[in-house]
Amino acid sequence: MKASMAIQVLPTVDGGIKEVVRIVDEVIKVIDESGLNYVVSPFETTVEGDSMDEIIDLLRKCEAKVLEEGAESVMCYVKLNHGKESILSIDEKIDKYQ
């Protein structure tokens, strides 16, 4: 694993919090269908991949899904980490706290 991304999507949509949660759930399905390792947390979802290109491609799909689901716009907060070799995995970062 050479790349990781923490992503939080915030759709602008009518329908209140239930509609926001529905759209976020659809984005998490996109992440799940990617086949990449991921962990959902209260504020963001962290995803691991083999390359920055793979992660950025998933980011584009996530943003597109928000708009496809009816949002007027989307704010996307992203943290990216990548390296030439390996970087710390999700498990290496949080196992000791679980």
N, CA, C and O of each residue as an XYZ file, in Angstrom:
392
protein
N       0.847     -1.168      0.000
C       0.000      0.000      0.000
C       0.892      1.231      0.000
O       1.759      1.392      0.859
N       0.661      2.096     -0.984
C       1.500      3.278     -1.135
C       0.730      4.590     -1.035
O       1.331      5.663     -1.088
N      -0.595      4.517     -0.892
C      -1.379      5.751     -0.836
C      -2.579      5.561      0.081
O      -3.150      4.474      0.164
N      -2.946      6.626      0.760
C      -4.173      6.605      1.551
C      -4.843      7.964      1.464
O      -4.209      8.987      1.206
N      -6.158      7.934      1.690
C      -6.958      9.152      1.595
C      -8.016      9.108      2.687
O      -8.664      8.083      2.900
N      -8.182     10.225      3.371
C      -9.322     10.421      4.255
C     -10.251     11.372      3.519
O      -9.832     12.449      3.096
N     -11.511     10.980      3.364
C     -12.463     11.787      2.607
C     -13.737     12.009      3.403
O     -14.287     11.087      4.006
N     -14.192     13.252      3.390
C     -15.475     13.624      3.977
C     -16.235     14.395      2.910
O     -15.752     15.415      2.418
N     -17.422     13.916      2.547
C     -18.248     14.634      1.579
C     -19.415     15.285      2.304
O     -20.052     14.671      3.160
N     -19.686     16.537      1.950
C     -20.808     17.269      2.531
C     -21.680     17.796      1.397
O     -21.383     18.842      0.820
N     -22.758     17.075      1.075
C     -23.639     17.502     -0.004
C     -24.487     18.705      0.392
O     -24.920     18.821      1.538
N     -24.715     19.589     -0.557
C     -25.700     20.658     -0.399
C     -26.966     20.163     -1.075
O     -27.013     20.023     -2.297
N     -27.998     19.898     -0.272
C     -29.199     19.258     -0.802
C     -30.396     19.620      0.059
O     -30.270     19.805      1.270
N     -31.561     19.721     -0.576
C     -32.802     19.879      0.174
C     -33.163     18.543      0.805
O     -32.788     17.486      0.297
N     -33.885     18.594      1.905
C     -34.318     17.350      2.525
C     -33.727     17.110      3.898
O     -34.046     16.116      4.550
N     -32.871     18.010      4.339
C     -32.346     17.902      5.688
C     -31.310     16.814      5.874
O     -30.764     16.266      4.917
N     -31.061     16.522      7.139
C     -29.989     15.609      7.513
C     -30.220     14.198      6.989
O     -29.262     13.506      6.642
N     -31.483     13.756      6.925
C     -31.757     12.404      6.419
C     -31.308     12.260      4.974
O     -30.803     11.207      4.585
N     -31.482     13.292      4.183
C     -31.058     13.241      2.786
C     -29.536     13.300      2.679
O     -28.945     12.638      1.826
N     -28.910     14.081      3.534
C     -27.440     14.121      3.562
C     -26.891     12.734      3.893
O     -25.977     12.252      3.225
N     -27.443     12.099      4.914
C     -26.988     10.771      5.317
C     -27.227      9.756      4.201
O     -26.382      8.895      3.956
N     -28.363      9.850      3.531
C     -28.648      8.931      2.425
C     -27.581      9.044      1.342
O     -27.092      8.031      0.841
N     -27.224     10.261      0.984
C     -26.227     10.469     -0.066
C     -24.854      9.995      0.404
O     -24.129      9.358     -0.360
N     -24.492     10.292      1.634
C     -23.205      9.820      2.162
C     -23.161      8.286      2.135
O     -22.126      7.702      1.813
N     -24.270      7.640      2.470
C     -24.324      6.177      2.402
C     -24.077      5.680      0.977
O     -23.422      4.656      0.784
N     -24.593      6.393     -0.013
C     -24.363      6.015     -1.413
C     -22.888      6.168     -1.786
O     -22.346      5.364     -2.545
N     -22.249      7.196     -1.253
C     -20.813      7.384     -1.503
C     -20.014      6.253     -0.857
O     -19.056      5.756     -1.449
N     -20.395      5.850      0.333
C     -19.702      4.747      0.987
C     -19.864      3.458      0.188
O     -18.953      2.630      0.169
N     -20.997      3.275     -0.465
C     -21.169      2.117     -1.353
C     -20.167      2.168     -2.511
O     -19.617      1.136     -2.897
N     -19.930      3.354     -3.062
C     -18.940      3.509     -4.138
C     -17.563      3.094     -3.622
O     -16.820      2.389     -4.305
N     -17.239      3.532     -2.427
C     -15.949      3.165     -1.822
C     -15.879      1.656     -1.625
O     -14.863      1.040     -1.946
N     -16.940      1.055     -1.104
C     -16.973     -0.389     -0.880
C     -16.793     -1.148     -2.194
O     -16.039     -2.119     -2.259
N     -17.486     -0.701     -3.230
C     -17.413     -1.370     -4.535
C     -16.044     -1.222     -5.199
O     -15.730     -1.961     -6.132
N     -15.228     -0.275     -4.730
C     -13.888     -0.104     -5.304
C     -12.981     -1.289     -4.993
O     -11.997     -1.526     -5.694
N     -13.315     -2.032     -3.940
C     -12.491     -3.154     -3.527
C     -11.300     -2.759     -2.674
O     -10.544     -3.622     -2.229
N     -11.122     -1.465     -2.442
C     -10.009     -0.993     -1.627
C     -10.331     -1.162     -0.141
O     -11.498     -1.169      0.250
N      -9.304     -1.298      0.669
C      -9.474     -1.369      2.109
C      -9.901      0.006      2.624
O      -9.336      1.023      2.222
N     -10.905      0.037      3.518
C     -11.376      1.320      4.049
C     -11.940      1.146      5.445
O     -12.289      0.039      5.855
N     -12.025      2.258      6.174
C     -12.638      2.311      7.500
C     -13.504      3.560      7.560
O     -13.043      4.661      7.257
N     -14.761      3.382      7.953
C     -15.684      4.504      8.134
C     -15.584      4.962      9.584
O     -15.630      4.151     10.509
N     -15.445      6.271      9.769
C     -15.442      6.843     11.115
C     -16.472      7.976     11.159
O     -17.058      8.300     10.126
N     -16.705      8.577     12.307
C     -17.771      9.560     12.424
C     -17.651     10.784     11.510
O     -18.669     11.355     11.117
N     -16.430     11.194     11.167
C     -16.268     12.401     10.377
C     -15.787     12.157      8.958
O     -16.003     12.992      8.080
N     -15.138     11.024      8.721
C     -14.546     10.778      7.411
C     -14.363      9.283      7.221
O     -14.474      8.494      8.160
N     -14.080      8.916      5.979
C     -13.760      7.536      5.650
C     -12.330      7.504      5.138
O     -11.948      8.322      4.301
N     -11.539      6.564      5.637
C     -10.148      6.429      5.218
C     -10.033      5.229      4.286
O     -10.556      4.151      4.569
N      -9.335      5.437      3.165
C      -9.196      4.418      2.124
C      -7.710      4.224      1.822
O      -6.938      5.183      1.820
N      -7.315      2.960      1.565
C      -5.936      2.646      1.202
C      -5.875      2.097     -0.217
O      -6.766      1.366     -0.649
N      -4.810      2.459     -0.941
C      -4.635      1.945     -2.291
C      -3.180      1.775     -2.652
O      -2.286      2.104     -1.871
N      -2.949      1.254     -3.852
C      -1.590      0.999     -4.316
C      -0.939      2.198     -4.979
O       0.281      2.228     -5.141
N      -1.742      3.197     -5.371
C      -1.162      4.360     -6.046
C      -2.019      5.592     -5.810
O      -3.205      5.498     -5.491
N      -1.395      6.738     -5.973
C      -2.124      7.993     -5.856
C      -3.191      8.087     -6.953
O      -4.283      8.598     -6.707
N      -2.889      7.605     -8.147
C      -3.865      7.632     -9.242
C      -5.132      6.862     -8.862
O      -6.245      7.317     -9.128
N      -4.959      5.708     -8.245
C      -6.100      4.892     -7.827
C      -6.968      5.643     -6.813
O      -8.196      5.612     -6.892
N      -6.329      6.301     -5.883
C      -7.048      7.052     -4.849
C      -7.764      8.267     -5.447
O      -8.920      8.529     -5.115
N      -7.092      9.001     -6.315
C      -7.696     10.190     -6.937
C      -8.870      9.790     -7.823
O      -9.877     10.497     -7.871
N      -8.751      8.669     -8.521
C      -9.856      8.173     -9.340
C     -11.079      7.899     -8.466
O     -12.202      8.235     -8.841
N     -10.856      7.289     -7.299
C     -11.963      7.034     -6.376
C     -12.548      8.344     -5.863
O     -13.766      8.460     -5.730
N     -11.719      9.319     -5.576
C     -12.202     10.624     -5.142
C     -13.147     11.219     -6.179
O     -14.214     11.727     -5.835
N     -12.757     11.155     -7.439
C     -13.614     11.677     -8.520
C     -14.963     10.949     -8.562
O     -16.007     11.576     -8.740
N     -14.933      9.634     -8.397
C     -16.165      8.852     -8.402
C     -17.065      9.222     -7.225
O     -18.287      9.282     -7.366
N     -16.464      9.468     -6.076
C     -17.236      9.859     -4.890
C     -17.925     11.193     -5.104
O     -19.116     11.334     -4.823
N     -17.189     12.163     -5.596
C     -17.786     13.477     -5.852
C     -18.892     13.391     -6.902
O     -19.934     14.028     -6.753
N     -18.677     12.617     -7.952
C     -19.680     12.452     -9.004
C     -20.939     11.796     -8.454
O     -22.049     12.158     -8.844
N     -20.773     10.831     -7.547
C     -21.930     10.141     -6.969
C     -22.807     11.097     -6.182
O     -24.033     10.995     -6.233
N     -22.194     12.029     -5.450
C     -22.971     13.010     -4.678
C     -23.880     13.804     -5.615
O     -25.066     13.978     -5.334
N     -23.331     14.278     -6.714
C     -24.120     15.068     -7.663
C     -25.164     14.205     -8.368
O     -26.287     14.650     -8.608
N     -24.793     12.985     -8.692
C     -25.723     12.045     -9.331
C     -26.927     11.769     -8.435
O     -28.033     11.540     -8.925
N     -26.710     11.790     -7.139
C     -27.782     11.517     -6.175
C     -28.664     12.732     -5.905
O     -29.582     12.653     -5.089
N     -28.403     13.858     -6.579
C     -29.311     14.992     -6.497
C     -28.821     16.206     -5.750
O     -29.563     17.180     -5.630
N     -27.611     16.193     -5.244
C     -27.093     17.364     -4.533
C     -26.824     18.496     -5.519
O     -26.459     18.260     -6.671
N     -27.007     19.703     -5.058
C     -26.705     20.878     -5.873
C     -25.203     21.102     -5.986
O     -24.698     21.554     -7.014
N     -24.507     20.776     -4.909
C     -23.048     20.904     -4.887
C     -22.505     19.986     -3.793
O     -23.257     19.392     -3.021
N     -21.178     19.891     -3.752
C     -20.558     19.065     -2.730
C     -19.276     19.736     -2.260
O     -18.466     20.202     -3.061
N     -19.113     19.774     -0.948
C     -17.834     20.173     -0.371
C     -17.138     18.878      0.012
O     -17.725     18.012      0.660
N     -15.896     18.756     -0.390
C     -15.160     17.534     -0.156
C     -13.866     17.870      0.587
O     -13.025     18.619      0.089
N     -13.727     17.314      1.767
C     -12.526     17.529      2.568
C     -11.673     16.274      2.450
O     -12.129     15.173      2.757
N     -10.431     16.446      2.005
C      -9.585     15.309      1.686
C      -8.205     15.479      2.316
O      -7.624     16.565      2.309
N      -7.705     14.382      2.857
C      -6.313     14.304      3.306
C      -5.674     13.188      2.502
O      -6.228     12.093      2.408
N      -4.513     13.455      1.922
C      -3.820     12.464      1.109
C      -2.444     12.178      1.686
O      -1.750     13.074      2.165
N      -2.070     10.912      1.628
C      -0.740     10.497      2.058
C      -0.236      9.475      1.045
O      -0.933      8.512      0.724
N       0.967      9.686      0.549
C       1.538      8.697     -0.359
C       3.048      8.679     -0.221
O       3.654      9.625      0.282
N       3.646      7.585     -0.676
C       5.086      7.444     -0.565
C       5.650      6.613     -1.695
O       4.911      5.958     -2.430
N       6.959      6.643     -1.827
C       7.638      5.866     -2.866
C       7.529      4.376     -2.583
O       7.364      3.571     -3.500
N       7.619      4.028     -1.353
C       7.534      2.622     -0.947
C       6.206      2.417     -0.233
O       5.141      2.609     -0.820
N       6.271      2.034      1.011
C       5.077      1.772      1.795
C       4.853      2.914      2.787
O       5.797      3.589      3.199
N       3.605      3.117      3.158
C       3.256      4.073      4.208
C       2.519      3.312      5.305
O       2.127      2.163      5.102
N       2.328      3.933      6.452
C       1.604      3.282      7.539
C       0.183      2.939      7.101
O      -0.505      3.763      6.500
N      -0.246      1.725      7.406
C      -1.599      1.289      7.062
C      -2.594      1.790      8.107
O      -2.213      2.292      9.165
N      -3.860      1.642      7.787
C      -4.920      1.975      8.737
C      -4.706      1.179     10.025
O      -4.741      1.739     11.121
N      -4.482     -0.133      9.885
C      -4.296     -0.982     11.066
C      -3.106     -0.534     11.902
O      -3.192     -0.493     13.129
N      -2.006     -0.202     11.256
C      -0.825      0.236     12.005
C      -1.093      1.535     12.765
O      -0.500      1.783     13.815
N      -1.980      2.351     12.234
C      -2.283      3.629     12.876
C      -3.274      3.490     14.034
O      -3.169      4.225     15.016
N      -4.233      2.563     13.940
C      -5.310      2.585     14.943
C      -5.506      1.300     15.736
O      -6.254      1.317     16.713
N      -4.876      0.187     15.371
C      -5.108     -1.071     16.086
C      -4.939     -0.951     17.600
O      -5.722     -1.517     18.363
N      -3.933     -0.225     18.024
C      -3.679     -0.149     19.465
C      -4.780      0.594     20.223
O      -4.833      0.531     21.451
N      -5.652      1.290     19.509
C      -6.747      2.029     20.149
C      -8.085      1.286     20.072
O      -9.077      1.734     20.647
N      -8.112      0.177     19.380
C      -9.377     -0.550     19.198
C      -9.641     -1.507     20.336
O     -10.660     -2.196     20.340
